[in-house]
Amino acid sequence: MDRLYNAQIIHTPNQPKGETLDFSSVSDLRTFDKTEYTAIPGFCDVHVHFREPGFSCKEDMATGSAAAVRGGYTAVCTMPNLNPVPDSVSHLQEQLNAIDEKATVAVYPYGAITVNELGNTLADLEGMADKVIAFSDDGRGVQSDEMMREAMIKAKKLGKIIAAHTEVDALKGGCIHAGEFAKEHGYTGIPSACEYLQIERDLKLVREIGCAYHVCHVSAKESVELIRKAKAEGLDVTCETAPHYLIFSDKDLQEDGKWKMNPPLRGEEDRKALIEGILDGTVDMIATDHAPHTAEEKSRGLEKSLFGIVGLETAFPALYTHLVKPGILTLEKVIDLMAYAPRRRFGIPLGNDWSLWDLNAEQTVNPETFASKGRATPFEGMTLQGKHVLTVRDGKIL
């Protein structure tokens, strides 16, 4: 078996340290002509959309897995806005079959909180509990206080996390953040209150019920402060944000569907608050909210394009370039946010999973080379540092 020469092993402060990586159990190991690669634990993304079943024209289990591999991910959690919605064991089974047949990374599905994600009737949480990673109505906020209360009570009894997409329907309707760009260009804006008011509501219920609660794709400074205070109270609360919210703000917006996502890019103060939240431990992890759509669906400009961008193949290089290289975050901190923290919270094992990177190499983001079917990314055309070499799962090169 060939050897892989002088790979530097990166650990986080919370993990055991070691000088070498055990390659003895890695199959199909290849020889490389560089001595400056960096081996990093397999990333874990707790918020992706692989669109199968129901929307395979946008993505499927095979292409989503391939995109994950190219991003250094070995485990992902798939959101339930599918057709059929996984709100019962029989509906969930279609996704489980696709995972068994096509997935090359570990895929952990979410179960829906309510039937069809409509917020009216509780889904079969008990029946799905041992087959899903957590419960979420991602893409929609649960509007009814009583429905969310029932869901939290049931989830606590089942020992499962409620992962909330927080959005107040009465404040929806815009296409970008209600900030300067929206004012200057005449767009209806989405206020930050659309996000943080529902977090505030949910945290009151968490205080009452005591369930495990996770906030998806946090984007607003007020949300960060609410979660900071909840953690100080000792509530069982975690949250995620995404690379685009840490790197861009609404001052970067362009009239192009690749800049449209939900929640939207907010103001510069919000971006800085998210970074501060990472530094003080309020923001627990980074997820991509990888949400592919067809080229036609993303070609209609900011107002009419569908919400959602792809992110698995650019996440680590973008964070390394914009946060690690300038000294805002350490490499070890980014690895904890992307690999260890998601696994700690959701109980996902790591095993012999890692990826190899050339951190000295630069690349220009060209969506046409993506493994994902999705092409919409605000990083298009940007030069990022850090190039993926390979990903290993369970000792096997993918």
C-alpha positions in Angstrom: 0.0 0.0 0.0 1.3 3.4 -0.9 1.9 6.0 1.7 0.5 9.5 2.0 3.4 11.8 2.9 3.6 14.3 5.7 -0.1 15.2 6.1 -0.5 17.7 8.9 -3.2 16.6 11.3 -5.6 19.3 12.6 -7.4 18.8 16.0 -9.7 21.1 17.9 -9.0 22.0 21.6 -11.8 19.6 22.7 -10.4 16.6 20.9 -7.5 14.3 21.7 -4.3 15.3 20.1 -2.0 13.1 18.1 1.0 13.5 15.7 0.0 11.1 12.9 -3.1 9.9 11.2 -3.6 6.2 11.1 -3.7 5.3 7.4 -3.5 1.6 8.0 -7.3 1.1 7.7 -7.7 3.4 4.7 -8.5 1.5 1.5 -7.4 2.6 -2.0 -4.8 4.9 -0.5 -2.9 6.9 -3.2 0.5 8.5 -3.4 0.6 12.3 -3.7 3.4 14.4 -4.9 2.9 17.2 -2.3 4.0 17.3 1.3 1.8 20.2 2.5 -1.6 18.7 2.7 -3.8 19.2 5.8 -6.0 16.4 7.1 -9.2 17.6 8.7 -12.0 15.6 10.5 -15.0 14.9 8.2 -17.4 17.8 8.3 -21.0 17.4 9.4 -23.8 19.6 8.0 -27.0 19.5 9.9 -29.0 21.5 7.3 -29.1 20.4 3.7 -31.7 19.9 1.0 -31.1 16.9 -1.2 -34.6 17.3 -2.8 -35.4 13.6 -3.0 -38.1 12.4 -3.1 -40.2 14.9 -5.1 -37.8 17.4 -6.6 -35.0 15.4 -8.1 -34.7 17.9 -11.0 -33.1 20.2 -8.5 -30.9 17.6 -6.7 -31.0 14.0 -5.7 -29.4 11.8 -3.2 -26.5 10.9 -5.5 -25.6 14.4 -6.6 -26.1 15.9 -3.1 -23.8 13.2 -1.7 -21.2 14.0 -4.4 -21.4 17.7 -3.5 -20.9 16.8 0.1 -17.8 14.7 -0.6 -16.2 17.5 -2.6 -16.8 19.8 0.3 -15.1 17.5 2.8 -18.4 16.4 4.4 -19.0 12.8 5.5 -22.4 13.3 7.3 -25.4 15.5 6.5 -28.9 16.0 7.8 -31.6 16.4 5.2 -34.5 18.7 5.6 -38.2 17.5 5.2 -39.6 20.0 2.7 -40.0 17.1 0.2 -42.9 15.3 -1.6 -44.1 13.4 0.1 -43.3 15.3 3.3 -41.8 12.8 5.8 -44.6 13.3 8.3 -45.3 9.6 8.8 -43.3 6.4 8.6 -44.6 5.5 5.2 -43.8 8.9 3.8 -40.4 8.8 5.4 -39.6 5.4 3.9 -39.3 6.9 0.3 -36.4 9.0 1.5 -34.8 6.2 3.5 -34.9 4.0 0.4 -33.1 6.7 -1.6 -30.5 7.0 1.1 -29.9 3.3 1.1 -29.6 3.1 -2.7 -27.7 6.3 -3.6 -26.0 8.1 -0.7 -22.3 7.9 -0.4 -22.1 10.0 2.8 -24.0 9.3 6.0 -27.4 10.9 5.6 -29.7 11.5 8.6 -33.2 12.7 7.7 -35.4 15.1 9.7 -39.0 14.3 10.3 -41.6 17.0 9.9 -43.2 18.6 12.9 -46.6 18.9 11.3 -48.5 17.1 8.6 -47.4 18.4 5.2 -45.5 21.1 7.1 -48.8 23.0 7.2 -48.8 23.7 10.9 -52.3 22.4 11.5 -51.8 18.8 12.8 -48.9 17.2 14.6 -47.0 14.7 12.4 -46.4 11.1 13.6 -43.4 12.1 15.8 -43.6 8.9 17.8 -43.6 6.6 14.8 -40.7 8.4 13.2 -38.6 9.0 16.3 -36.1 6.2 15.9 -35.6 6.8 12.2 -34.9 10.6 12.1 -32.3 12.8 13.6 -34.7 15.5 14.8 -38.0 17.2 13.9 -38.3 20.4 11.8 -40.8 22.1 9.5 -37.9 23.7 7.7 -39.0 26.3 5.1 -41.9 27.3 7.3 -42.2 28.6 10.8 -44.8 26.9 13.0 -47.2 29.8 13.5 -49.5 28.3 16.2 -48.2 28.6 19.8 -50.3 25.7 20.8 -49.0 23.5 18.0 -45.4 24.3 18.8 -46.1 23.6 22.5 -47.6 20.2 21.6 -44.6 19.4 19.4 -42.1 20.4 22.1 -43.9 18.3 24.7 -43.9 15.2 22.4 -40.3 15.8 21.4 -39.1 16.0 25.0 -40.9 12.8 25.8 -39.2 11.1 22.8 -35.8 12.6 23.6 -35.6 14.4 20.2 -34.6 18.0 19.2 -36.9 20.5 17.7 -35.0 22.3 15.0 -36.9 25.4 14.1 -37.1 27.5 11.0 -38.3 30.7 12.6 -40.4 32.9 10.5 -43.5 34.9 11.2 -45.9 34.6 8.2 -47.4 38.0 8.8 -44.0 39.7 8.3 -43.1 37.7 5.1 -43.6 38.9 1.6 -40.3 40.5 0.7 -37.4 39.2 -1.3 -34.4 40.6 0.6 -33.6 42.2 4.0 -35.4 45.4 4.9 -32.2 47.4 4.8 -30.5 50.0 2.7 -30.4 48.0 -0.6 -34.1 47.4 -0.4 -34.8 51.1 0.2 -32.5 52.2 -2.6 -33.9 49.7 -5.2 -37.6 49.8 -4.2 -37.9 46.3 -2.9 -40.3 45.1 -0.2 -38.0 44.1 2.6 -38.1 41.2 5.1 -37.5 42.7 8.6 -35.3 41.0 11.1 -38.4 40.7 13.4 -39.7 38.1 11.0 -37.0 35.8 12.5 -36.4 36.9 16.0 -40.0 37.3 17.1 -40.6 33.6 16.6 -37.4 32.7 18.4 -38.6 34.8 21.3 -41.9 32.9 21.2 -40.2 29.5 21.1 -37.8 30.3 23.9 -40.8 31.1 26.2 -42.1 27.6 25.4 -38.7 26.1 26.0 -38.7 27.7 29.4 -42.1 26.2 30.1 -41.4 22.7 28.7 -37.7 22.1 28.9 -37.2 20.5 25.5 -34.1 20.5 23.4 -34.3 23.3 20.9 -32.1 24.2 17.9 -32.5 27.4 15.8 -31.8 27.0 12.1 -29.9 29.6 10.0 -29.7 32.5 12.4 -29.1 35.7 10.5 -30.1 38.7 12.8 -28.3 40.4 15.7 -31.5 40.3 17.8 -31.7 36.5 17.4 -28.1 36.2 18.6 -28.8 38.2 21.7 -32.0 36.2 22.5 -30.1 32.9 22.2 -27.2 34.3 24.3 -29.6 35.2 27.1 -31.3 31.8 26.8 -28.0 30.0 27.2 -27.1 32.1 30.2 -30.4 30.9 31.8 -29.3 27.4 31.2 -31.9 26.5 28.6 -31.2 23.5 26.3 -30.7 25.7 23.2 -28.3 25.7 20.3 -28.2 27.4 16.9 -26.5 27.4 13.6 -25.6 30.1 11.0 -24.3 29.7 7.5 -21.1 30.9 5.7 -22.9 33.5 3.6 -24.3 35.3 6.7 -20.7 35.5 8.1 -19.1 36.8 4.9 -21.7 38.9 3.1 -24.3 41.5 4.1 -27.0 43.3 2.1 -24.4 45.8 1.0 -23.0 43.1 -1.3 -26.3 42.3 -3.0 -26.6 42.3 -6.8 -29.7 42.0 -9.0 -29.3 38.2 -9.4 -31.1 35.2 -8.0 -27.8 33.8 -6.7 -28.1 36.4 -3.9 -31.5 35.4 -2.8 -31.9 33.1 0.2 -34.2 32.7 3.2 -33.5 34.2 5.7 -31.9 37.0 3.6 -28.5 38.6 3.9 -28.9 41.2 6.6 -27.0 44.3 7.6 -23.3 44.7 8.4 -24.2 44.9 12.1 -25.9 41.6 11.9 -22.9 40.0 10.2 -20.6 41.3 12.9 -23.0 40.1 15.6 -22.9 36.6 14.2 -19.1 36.5 14.3 -19.2 37.8 17.9 -21.7 35.1 18.7 -19.3 32.5 17.4 -16.4 33.9 19.4 -18.4 33.9 22.7 -20.0 30.5 22.1 -23.6 31.7 21.4 -23.5 30.4 17.8 -22.7 26.7 18.1 -22.1 25.5 14.6 -22.0 26.4 10.9 -24.4 24.7 8.4 -24.7 25.5 4.7 -28.5 25.4 4.1 -27.5 23.9 0.8 -30.7 24.5 -1.2 -30.4 23.8 -5.0 -32.9 24.9 -7.6 -33.0 24.7 -11.3 -31.2 27.3 -13.4 -34.6 28.6 -14.6 -35.9 29.0 -11.1 -32.8 31.1 -10.1 -32.8 33.2 -13.3 -35.6 35.6 -12.4 -33.7 38.2 -10.4 -34.0 39.0 -6.8 -37.8 39.5 -6.8 -39.0 36.4 -8.6 -36.2 33.8 -8.2 -36.9 31.1 -5.6 -35.2 31.3 -2.3 -32.0 29.2 -1.8 -28.4 28.8 -2.8 -25.9 25.9 -2.9 -23.1 25.8 -0.4 -21.5 22.4 0.3 -18.7 22.8 -2.2 -17.6 26.3 -1.2 -18.2 26.3 2.6 -14.8 25.5 3.9 -12.7 27.4 1.4 -14.9 30.5 1.8 -14.6 30.4 5.6 -10.8 29.7 5.4 -10.3 32.6 3.0 -12.5 35.2 4.7 -12.3 34.3 8.4 -9.3 32.2 9.1 -6.7 33.9 6.8 -7.5 37.4 8.2 -7.2 36.0 11.8 -10.9 36.5 12.7 -11.3 32.8 13.6 -8.7 30.1 14.1 -8.7 27.1 11.8 -9.3 24.9 14.9 -12.4 26.9 15.7 -13.8 26.6 12.2 -13.2 22.8 12.3 -15.1 22.6 15.6 -18.0 24.6 14.1 -18.1 22.4 11.0 -17.1 18.9 12.3 -17.3 18.4 16.0 -20.0 20.7 17.4 -22.8 19.5 15.0 -22.0 15.9 16.0 -22.0 16.7 19.7 -25.4 18.3 19.5 -27.1 15.8 17.3 -25.3 12.6 18.4 -23.7 11.9 15.1 -20.5 9.7 15.2 -17.3 10.7 13.5 -15.4 7.4 13.0 -12.6 7.2 10.6 -13.8 10.1 8.5 -11.6 12.9 7.3 -10.7 15.0 4.3 -7.5 16.2 2.8 -6.9 19.8 1.7 -4.2 21.9 0.0 -4.5 25.1 2.0 -2.0 26.9 -0.1 -3.9 26.4 -3.4 -6.3 29.0 -4.8 -9.3 28.3 -6.9 -11.8 30.5 -8.7 -15.4 29.4 -8.0 -17.0 28.1 -11.2 -20.4 26.6 -10.6 -20.4 24.7 -13.8 -17.8 22.4 -12.3 -20.0 21.6 -9.2 -21.1 18.1 -8.5 -24.4 19.5 -7.3 -27.2 20.1 -9.8 -27.5 23.5 -8.2 -25.4 26.4 -9.7 -26.6 29.4 -7.7 -23.9 30.7 -5.3 -22.9 34.3 -4.4 -19.3 33.0 -4.4 -19.3 32.6 -8.2 -16.2 34.1 -9.7 -14.5 34.7 -6.4 -11.0 33.4 -5.7 -10.9 31.2 -2.6 -7.9 29.6 -0.9 -8.0 25.9 0.1 -8.5 23.2 -2.4 -10.1 19.8 -1.7 -8.0 16.8 -2.4 -10.0 13.8 -1.2 -12.6 12.7 1.4 -12.5 9.5 3.4 -15.5 7.9 5.1 -15.2 4.8 7.3 -11.6 4.4 6.1 -12.6 4.4 2.4 -11.7 7.1 -0.1 -15.0 8.4 -1.7 
